[in-house]
Amino acid sequence: MSVRMGSVMTPIRATIRPLDLAQHLFEVELVLPAEAVAAGAVAALPAWTPGSYLVRDYARFVDRVRILDRGGREQSLEKLDKQRWRIPPAKGGVALRYRVYGNDLTVRTNHLDASHAQIIPAATFLYLEGQLARPIEVRFQGFPKAWKVATALPEGKTGFLAKDFDTLVDSPFELGTFRTRAFKTGGTAFELVFTGAHNGDEARMAEATRKIVEAAGAIFGGFPFKRYVFFLTFVPRVRGGLEHRDCTSLIADSLAFDRPEGYHGLCQLIAHEFFHAWNVKRLHDPVLGPFDYSRENPTRMLWFHEGLTSYMEHVIVQRAGVVPWNHTARELAKCWSEQVQRPGRLEQSLEESSWDAWIRFYKQHEFSPNSSISYYDKGEMVAWLMDAALREGSHGRAGLPDLFALLWKRHGEDGLTDEDVRRAYQDLSGRNPALFWSAYISGRAELDGSALVRAFGLRLEGKAPWEALSAEDQGDPALLRRARAWTGLVLGPGSAVTIQNVLPGSPAAQAGLSFGMEILAVDGWRTSTPAEAQRLLADPGPGGRVRVLAADRGRILEVEVPVVESPERTFRLVAETRANAAQRAVFTAAYGQPFPLAPTRRARSSA
């Protein structure tokens, strides 16, 4: 029997066995040492996983929970609530066994079938309350002989060892016949684990990853680990990522690599999640570690941890030279277009969005676009403005990467507060951070692109829908009239003509149309598709009116909707033709690329 020696805790020994791969079922056995349960204990399953701020109630996938003494005899086990069980005192230790269902292939849930097994520790392993520091040894039995195991955990003689439960939660497992590639840089070994078929070039992906990690590591002067694993899983029409301390889980579209944009998107995803190895996994609000796995852990700093990382992914792929500037420019301009026109920008600040992530960002409803923002997307645009403000205030000597480098030097893994970020901002820019914070982080000020012109020589040009028409189409009065028309109705995808959103204050809102209603006819014409309905709504042009026949919960109503000129704008990012040498130098310092060529023609600026 294992005993506790000195201050070293005897580990929990965990074994995972497949029960029915086709039915996505596996068994977990936890052998709990005597010292852990001699006075009784409470075993609990996490309700969420770090990096994904939503209570997911993983216990709903767990059943057949039972406890066995050393002789194999089943003992009584009391379930306390949705995710906790009371273990009676057991001087000789006990074995806790339970069944888990895993059929949700995301970066935060278990999935196993005949081809592979992805084990997400937060959704799999119970912990003993008050004993999160106890080590856990994990081994696998009964899986197909051809399968291998990949994880960031070190492998010992009898299993993979996590020094504590927090480390285990940060260490997913992939089992199967995956492919691997590896490289070394800066004294650190990097591994790529490829699961699933795809139409891409894995050598190209690995080389791009090498360049990305080198560009990120250069910001911080090296890597805070000796080994790091990229798990890349390929699934049709799925994309996502989840960061961990020494690895990251990534899911990409299997069929995206028949065009360069597929690689560009993957590079951005890799850069985003890898940057999290510093920002949030090490540099983080103290609330975000050590964790309370039983409930929400709210923070007002997700704008910093996620939004700024979303911008830094663009900086990193540019410095790495793995994504062309024209692609990054389109991505930034698209995000700007969305954020300056999202109605929720006037309703919710970045700090509020961060704090309410648990109940609002991950649980969106029909009205969410009108009442909330994304700390990812709005945070990305604010990070861009912060980079510009830092460079303008420092006369080009410092930018957002330097802010992160300074924070890393000052705070490392000791915790990070909003005040720490403000102080670093002031030290680098020479500016009082209160103005920037009150406008963009705690406040709801409109985004101002003029700072981008002053700092980088980059200008956002806004075009109205009719300005985007070709010269030939602009000569067609009917097309021009429809392009100018707007009612504020957003119709959902699919065959039914269903209202997805009604923009606040729009003609449609004033007429009484609302979410979920079905548009049956416009001006007496039956509507069969969303595109057809939008064309009919636009037919009268600005100043006209349309009669809309709609169905609402089985009842039919008819309303008159005024048509006005569209306030919508689509932005593109262009280089200033008059950018001076200082602006060009700042651009190159920021993105590691030559200043882009100016456009051949100028469009009206709305920035």
C-alpha positions in Angstrom: 0.0 0.0 0.0 1.3 3.5 -0.8 1.9 5.8 2.1 2.5 9.5 2.4 6.2 10.3 2.9 7.1 13.7 4.2 5.1 16.4 2.4 4.5 14.2 -0.7 0.9 13.2 -1.2 0.2 9.7 -2.5 -1.3 10.1 -5.9 -4.8 9.1 -7.1 -4.4 6.4 -9.7 -6.9 6.9 -12.6 -7.6 4.3 -15.2 -9.7 4.8 -18.3 -11.2 1.8 -20.2 -13.4 1.8 -23.2 -16.9 0.2 -22.7 -18.4 0.6 -26.1 -16.6 2.8 -28.7 -19.5 2.8 -31.1 -21.8 4.0 -28.3 -19.2 6.6 -27.1 -18.9 5.1 -23.7 -15.9 4.6 -21.4 -15.3 3.9 -17.7 -13.2 5.8 -15.3 -11.7 4.1 -12.2 -10.1 6.3 -9.5 -8.2 4.4 -6.8 -8.2 6.8 -3.8 -5.4 6.2 -1.3 -6.2 5.6 2.3 -4.8 8.9 3.5 -7.2 10.7 1.2 -10.4 9.0 2.4 -9.6 7.8 6.0 -11.9 10.5 7.4 -14.3 10.4 4.5 -14.3 12.8 1.5 -16.4 14.5 -1.1 -15.7 13.8 -4.7 -16.8 16.3 -7.3 -16.8 16.8 -11.1 -16.0 20.2 -12.5 -19.0 22.2 -13.8 -16.8 24.0 -16.4 -13.4 24.0 -18.0 -10.9 27.0 -17.8 -10.8 29.0 -21.0 -14.5 28.4 -21.8 -16.5 30.6 -19.5 -19.8 28.7 -19.2 -21.1 26.2 -16.6 -21.5 23.1 -18.8 -22.6 20.7 -16.1 -20.4 17.9 -17.2 -22.0 15.6 -14.6 -24.9 15.1 -17.0 -22.6 12.8 -19.0 -21.7 10.7 -15.9 -23.7 7.8 -14.5 -23.3 4.4 -12.7 -21.2 6.0 -10.0 -20.2 3.4 -7.4 -17.6 2.9 -4.8 -15.7 -0.3 -3.9 -13.6 -1.2 -0.9 -10.2 -2.9 -1.2 -11.9 -6.3 -1.3 -14.1 -5.2 -4.3 -17.3 -4.9 -2.2 -19.6 -2.1 -3.1 -20.1 0.5 -0.4 -22.8 3.1 0.1 -22.3 6.4 -1.8 -24.5 9.5 -1.2 -25.1 11.9 -4.0 -25.1 15.4 -2.5 -26.1 17.5 -5.5 -25.7 17.5 -9.3 -22.0 16.9 -9.3 -20.8 15.9 -5.8 -20.8 12.5 -4.0 -19.9 11.8 -0.3 -17.4 9.0 0.3 -17.7 7.4 3.7 -14.5 7.0 5.9 -12.4 4.1 4.5 -9.1 3.3 6.3 -7.9 1.0 3.5 -8.7 3.3 0.5 -11.4 2.8 -2.1 -12.0 2.6 -5.8 -14.5 5.0 -7.4 -15.9 3.9 -10.7 -18.3 5.5 -13.1 -19.4 5.6 -16.7 -18.9 8.6 -19.1 -20.6 9.3 -22.4 -18.6 11.3 -24.9 -20.0 12.2 -28.3 -19.5 15.9 -28.7 -16.4 16.7 -30.7 -15.4 20.2 -29.5 -12.3 21.4 -27.7 -14.1 21.3 -24.4 -16.0 18.0 -24.4 -15.2 14.3 -24.6 -15.4 12.4 -27.9 -14.6 8.9 -28.6 -15.6 6.4 -31.3 -13.9 3.6 -33.3 -11.4 6.1 -34.8 -10.1 8.0 -31.8 -10.7 9.2 -28.2 -10.4 12.8 -27.1 -10.4 13.0 -23.3 -11.0 16.4 -21.7 -10.0 16.1 -18.1 -12.5 18.6 -16.7 -15.3 16.6 -18.2 -13.8 13.3 -17.0 -12.1 13.2 -13.7 -13.6 13.7 -10.3 -11.5 15.5 -7.7 -11.5 15.4 -3.9 -12.7 18.6 -2.3 -9.9 20.3 -0.4 -7.3 18.0 -2.1 -6.7 19.7 -5.4 -2.9 19.6 -4.7 -2.9 15.8 -4.7 -1.1 14.3 -7.7 -3.0 12.0 -10.2 -1.5 9.3 -12.3 -3.5 8.4 -15.5 -3.3 5.2 -17.5 -5.3 3.7 -20.3 -6.4 0.0 -20.6 -8.3 -2.0 -23.2 -8.1 0.4 -26.2 -7.1 -0.9 -29.6 -3.5 -2.0 -29.7 -2.6 0.3 -32.7 -3.6 3.4 -30.7 -1.1 5.8 -29.3 -1.5 8.4 -26.5 -0.6 12.0 -26.9 -0.6 14.5 -24.0 1.5 17.3 -22.5 1.9 15.3 -19.3 5.2 13.5 -18.6 5.0 9.7 -18.9 6.3 7.6 -16.0 6.7 3.8 -15.7 3.0 3.2 -15.0 1.1 6.2 -16.4 1.0 9.9 -17.1 1.6 12.0 -14.0 -0.1 15.3 -13.2 1.4 17.1 -10.2 -2.1 18.3 -9.1 -5.6 18.5 -10.4 -5.1 22.0 -11.9 -2.3 20.5 -14.1 -4.5 17.5 -15.0 -7.4 19.8 -16.1 -4.9 21.7 -18.3 -3.7 18.4 -20.0 -6.1 16.9 -22.5 -5.4 13.4 -24.0 -5.7 12.2 -27.6 -5.8 8.5 -28.4 -5.7 6.9 -31.8 -3.6 6.5 -34.9 -2.8 10.2 -35.2 0.1 11.6 -37.2 2.9 13.6 -35.5 5.5 16.2 -36.5 8.1 17.9 -34.2 10.6 20.7 -34.1 12.8 22.4 -31.6 13.4 26.1 -31.2 14.7 28.2 -28.3 15.5 25.2 -26.3 11.9 24.0 -26.3 10.5 20.9 -28.0 7.3 21.4 -30.0 5.0 18.6 -31.2 2.0 18.6 -33.5 -0.6 15.9 -33.3 -2.9 15.6 -36.3 -6.2 13.7 -36.0 -8.7 13.3 -38.8 -8.6 13.5 -42.6 -8.2 16.8 -44.4 -7.2 18.3 -47.7 -4.2 20.2 -46.4 -0.4 19.9 -46.3 0.8 19.0 -42.8 4.4 19.9 -43.6 3.2 23.4 -44.5 1.2 23.6 -41.3 4.1 22.5 -39.2 6.5 25.0 -40.8 4.0 27.8 -40.3 3.6 26.8 -36.7 7.4 26.9 -36.2 7.5 30.5 -37.5 4.5 31.5 -35.3 6.0 30.2 -32.1 9.3 31.9 -32.9 7.5 35.2 -33.5 5.5 34.9 -30.2 8.6 33.8 -28.2 10.6 36.7 -29.4 8.1 39.1 -27.7 8.8 37.5 -24.3 12.4 36.6 -24.8 11.8 32.8 -24.9 9.4 30.2 -23.7 8.2 29.4 -20.2 8.2 25.6 -20.9 10.4 22.9 -22.2 7.8 21.0 -24.2 4.6 22.2 -25.9 2.0 20.2 -27.8 -0.4 21.4 -30.5 -3.4 19.1 -30.9 -5.0 19.6 -34.4 -8.3 17.8 -35.0 -10.0 18.2 -38.4 -13.8 18.1 -38.8 -15.9 19.4 -41.6 -17.3 23.0 -41.0 -16.0 23.3 -37.4 -13.5 25.7 -35.9 -12.3 26.3 -32.4 -9.5 26.4 -29.9 -8.9 26.0 -26.2 -5.7 27.1 -24.5 -3.7 25.2 -21.9 -0.4 25.9 -20.1 1.8 23.5 -22.1 -0.5 22.6 -25.0 -3.5 23.7 -27.0 -6.5 22.0 -28.5 -7.5 23.1 -32.0 -10.3 22.1 -34.3 -10.2 23.1 -38.0 -12.4 22.6 -41.1 -11.3 19.4 -42.9 -12.0 20.9 -46.3 -10.7 24.4 -45.9 -7.3 23.9 -47.4 -8.1 24.0 -51.1 -7.6 27.7 -50.9 -5.0 29.9 -49.2 -7.5 31.4 -46.8 -7.8 28.0 -45.1 -4.2 28.1 -44.1 -4.4 31.8 -43.2 -7.3 31.0 -40.8 -5.5 28.1 -39.3 -2.4 30.2 -38.7 -4.5 32.8 -36.9 -6.1 30.1 -34.7 -2.7 28.7 -33.9 -1.2 32.1 -33.1 -4.2 33.0 -30.9 -4.2 29.9 -28.8 -0.4 29.9 -28.5 -0.3 33.5 -27.3 -2.6 32.3 -24.5 0.4 30.4 -23.1 1.3 33.8 -21.6 -1.8 35.9 -21.7 -4.3 34.1 -19.4 -2.4 30.9 -18.6 0.4 32.7 -16.9 -0.3 36.5 -17.0 -3.8 36.5 -15.6 -6.4 38.0 -13.3 -5.9 36.1 -9.9 -9.6 35.0 -10.2 -8.5 32.8 -13.1 -6.4 30.4 -11.1 -6.4 28.7 -8.8 -10.0 27.9 -9.9 -13.2 27.1 -8.2 -14.4 24.3 -10.6 -17.8 24.1 -9.0 -19.2 27.5 -10.1 -18.6 30.6 -12.2 -15.4 32.5 -11.8 -16.3 36.0 -13.1 -13.7 38.5 -14.1 -13.8 42.0 -15.7 -10.6 41.3 -17.6 -11.6 39.0 -20.4 -11.3 41.9 -22.8 -7.6 41.9 -21.9 -7.1 38.1 -22.0 -9.2 37.4 -25.1 -9.7 40.6 -26.9 -6.1 41.7 -26.9 -5.1 38.1 -27.8 -7.4 38.3 -30.8 -5.5 41.4 -32.0 -2.1 39.9 -31.2 -2.8 36.9 -33.4 -2.7 39.3 -36.4 0.6 40.8 -35.2 2.1 37.4 -34.7 1.2 36.0 -38.1 2.4 39.1 -39.8 5.7 39.0 -37.9 6.0 35.3 -38.7 5.4 36.0 -42.4 2.8 33.3 -42.7 -0.3 35.4 -43.7 -0.2 38.2 -46.3 -1.1 41.7 -45.2 -4.0 42.0 -47.6 -5.7 39.1 -45.7 -5.1 40.6 -42.3 -6.3 44.0 -43.6 -9.6 42.4 -44.7 -10.0 40.6 -41.4 -9.4 43.8 -39.4 -11.7 45.9 -41.6 -14.5 43.3 -41.4 -14.4 43.2 -37.6 -14.4 47.1 -37.6 -17.5 47.1 -39.8 -19.3 44.8 -37.5 -18.3 46.5 -34.2 -19.1 50.1 -35.3 -22.6 49.1 -36.4 -23.6 46.5 -33.8 -26.4 48.1 -31.7 -25.1 46.5 -28.5 -22.0 48.8 -28.6 -24.1 51.5 -27.1 -25.4 49.2 -24.3 -22.5 47.3 -22.9 -18.9 48.1 -22.1 -16.0 45.7 -22.4 -15.7 45.3 -18.7 -19.5 44.5 -18.5 -19.2 42.0 -21.4 -16.3 40.3 -19.6 -18.1 40.1 -16.3 -21.3 38.7 -17.8 -19.6 36.2 -20.2 -21.0 33.3 -18.1 -24.6 34.3 -18.6 -24.7 36.4 -21.8 -21.8 35.7 -24.2 -22.2 32.0 -24.1 -26.0 32.1 -23.8 -27.1 34.4 -26.6 -30.7 35.1 -27.5 -32.4 37.0 -30.3 -32.0 40.4 -28.7 -28.3 39.9 -27.9 -26.9 41.8 -30.9 -28.9 44.8 -29.8 -27.9 44.7 -26.1 -24.4 43.2 -25.9 -20.9 43.1 -27.4 -18.2 40.5 -27.8 -15.2 41.0 -25.6 -13.3 39.0 -28.3 -14.3 41.2 -31.3 -14.8 44.6 -29.6 -11.7 43.8 -27.5 -9.7 43.1 -30.7 -10.6 46.5 -32.1 -9.9 48.3 -28.8 -6.5 46.5 -28.7 -5.8 47.9 -32.2 -6.5 51.4 -30.9 -4.4 50.7 -27.8 -1.5 49.7 -30.0 -1.9 52.9 -31.9 -2.1 55.0 -28.7 1.0 53.4 -27.3 3.0 54.0 -30.5 1.7 57.5 -30.8 2.4 58.4 -27.2 5.9 56.8 -27.2 6.8 58.3 -30.6 7.0 54.9 -32.2 9.2 53.3 -29.5 6.6 50.9 -28.0 3.4 49.2 -28.9 1.1 46.4 -27.6 3.7 43.7 -27.9 6.0 45.8 -25.6 3.1 46.2 -23.2 2.9 42.4 -22.9 6.7 42.1 -22.6 6.7 44.6 -19.8 3.9 43.0 -17.9 5.6 39.6 -18.2 8.8 41.1 -16.9 7.1 42.7 -13.9 4.5 40.1 -13.0 5.2 36.8 -14.6 2.9 34.2 -13.1 2.2 36.2 -9.9 -1.2 37.5 -11.0 -2.2 40.6 -13.0 -4.7 43.3 -12.2 -6.4 46.0 -14.2 -4.3 48.6 -12.3 -1.1 46.7 -13.4 -2.1 47.0 -17.1 -3.0 50.7 -16.6 0.4 51.4 -15.1 2.3 49.6 -17.8 0.3 51.6 -20.4 1.1 54.9 -18.8 4.8 54.0 -18.4 5.1 53.1 -22.1 2.9 55.8 -23.6 3.4 58.7 -21.1 -0.4 59.1 -21.2 -3.0 59.0 -18.4 -4.7 55.7 -19.0 -8.0 57.0 -17.5 -9.0 58.6 -20.8 -8.6 55.5 -22.8 -10.2 53.2 -20.2 -13.2 55.5 -19.6 -13.8 55.7 -23.4 -13.2 52.1 -24.5 -13.0 49.7 -21.6 -15.3 50.8 -18.9 -17.2 53.1 -21.3 -19.1 52.8 -24.5 -17.5 55.5 -26.8 -17.6 55.1 -30.5 -14.5 53.6 -32.0 -12.3 56.4 -33.5 -10.1 55.3 -36.4 -8.2 58.5 -36.6 -5.5 57.1 -34.2 -4.8 54.4 -36.8 -4.0 57.0 -39.4 -1.8 59.0 -37.1 0.1 56.0 -35.8 0.3 53.5 -38.7 -0.7 55.5 -41.8 -3.7 53.2 -42.1 -7.2 54.5 -43.0 -10.6 52.9 -42.8 -12.8 53.8 -45.8 -16.5 53.3 -45.4 -18.8 52.5 -48.4 -22.5 52.6 -48.5 -24.2 49.6 -50.2 -25.0 51.6 -53.3 -21.4 52.8 -53.5 -20.2 49.2 -53.6 -22.2 48.5 -56.8 -20.3 48.2 -60.1 -20.3 51.2 -62.4 -22.7 49.3 -64.7 -25.1 48.5 -61.8 -25.1 52.1 -60.6 -26.5 53.0 -63.9 -29.6 50.8 -63.3 -32.2 53.0 -61.4 -33.9 49.9 -59.9 -30.7 48.4 -58.6 -29.5 51.7 -57.2 -32.9 52.3 -55.5 -32.9 48.9 -53.8 -29.3 49.3 -52.7 -30.3 52.5 -50.9 -33.3 51.0 -49.2 -33.4 49.8 -45.6 -36.0 48.7 -43.1 -33.9 47.3 -40.2 -35.0 43.7 -40.7 -32.5 40.9 -40.5 -33.8 37.6 -41.9 -32.5 34.3 -40.8 -30.9 31.6 -43.0 -32.8 28.7 -44.4 -35.9 28.3 -46.5 -38.4 29.9 -44.2 -38.5 33.7 -44.2 -38.1 34.2 -40.5 -37.1 37.4 -38.7 -33.8 36.9 -37.0 -33.4 40.4 -35.6 -35.1 43.8 -35.7 -32.6 46.6 -35.2 -33.7 49.1 -32.5 -35.2 52.3 -33.7 -35.5 51.0 -37.3 -38.7 51.3 -39.4 -39.4 47.6 -38.9 -39.2 48.0 -35.1 -41.5 51.0 -35.2 -44.0 49.0 -37.3 -44.1 46.3 -34.6 -42.3 43.5 -36.4 -40.3 41.2 -34.0 -38.1 38.2 -33.6 -39.4 34.8 -34.9 -42.2 36.2 -37.0 -42.5 34.7 -40.5 -42.8 37.0 -43.4 -45.6 35.6 -45.7 -45.9 38.3 -48.3 -44.7 41.8 -49.1 -47.0 44.2 -51.0 -49.2 41.2 -51.9 -46.4 39.1 -53.3 -45.8 35.7 -51.6 -42.2 35.4 -50.3 -40.6 32.1 -50.5 -36.9 32.9 -49.6 -35.1 35.5 -47.5 -33.5 37.0 -50.5 -36.8 37.4 -52.3 -38.3 39.0 -49.2 -35.4 41.5 -48.9 -35.7 42.4 -52.6 -39.4 43.1 -52.2 -38.9 45.1 -49.1 -36.3 47.3 -50.9 -38.4 47.7 -54.1 -40.0 51.1 -53.2 -36.6 52.6 -52.3 -36.0 55.3 -49.6 -39.2 57.3 -49.0 -41.5 54.5 -50.0 -43.6 52.1 -47.9 -44.3 48.4 -48.0 -47.2 46.3 -46.7 -45.9 43.2 -44.8 -48.0 40.2 -44.1 -46.5 38.2 -41.2 -47.4 35.2 -39.0 -46.8 35.4 -35.3 -47.4 32.2 -33.2 -50.2 31.2 -35.6 -51.9 34.5 -35.9 -51.7 36.7 -39.1 -51.0 40.4 -39.0 -50.4 43.1 -41.6 -48.3 46.2 -41.0 -47.0 49.1 -43.1 -43.2 49.6 -43.0 -41.5 52.8 -44.1 -38.4 52.4 -46.2 -35.5 54.7 -45.5 -31.9 55.2 -46.8 -29.6 52.6 -45.5 -27.2 53.6 -42.7 -25.0 50.5 -43.2 -21.4 50.9 -44.2 -18.7 48.4 -45.2 -15.2 49.4 -44.4 -11.9 48.5 -46.0 -8.4 49.2 -44.7 -6.1 51.1 -46.9 -2.6 52.7 -46.7 -2.5 56.4 -46.7 -1.0 57.8 -49.9 0.6 60.6 -47.8 2.0 58.4 -45.0 5.3 59.8 -43.8 8.5 58.0 -43.0 7.7 57.8 -39.3 4.3 56.2 -39.9 5.8 53.7 -42.3 8.5 52.9 -39.8 5.9 52.4 -37.1 3.9 50.0 -39.3 7.0 47.9 -40.0 7.9 47.9 -36.3 4.4 46.8 -35.4 3.8 44.1 -38.0 7.3 43.2 -39.3 6.2 43.9 -42.9 7.0 46.7 -45.4 4.4 49.4 -45.5 1.7 48.3 -47.9 1.1 49.9 -51.3 -1.5 52.7 -51.3 -4.8 52.0 -53.2 -5.0 53.0 -56.8 -8.2 55.0 -56.2 -9.6 56.7 -53.2 -13.0 56.1 -51.7 -14.9 58.3 -49.3 -13.6 58.0 -45.7 -16.0 57.4 -42.8 -13.4 57.0 -40.1 
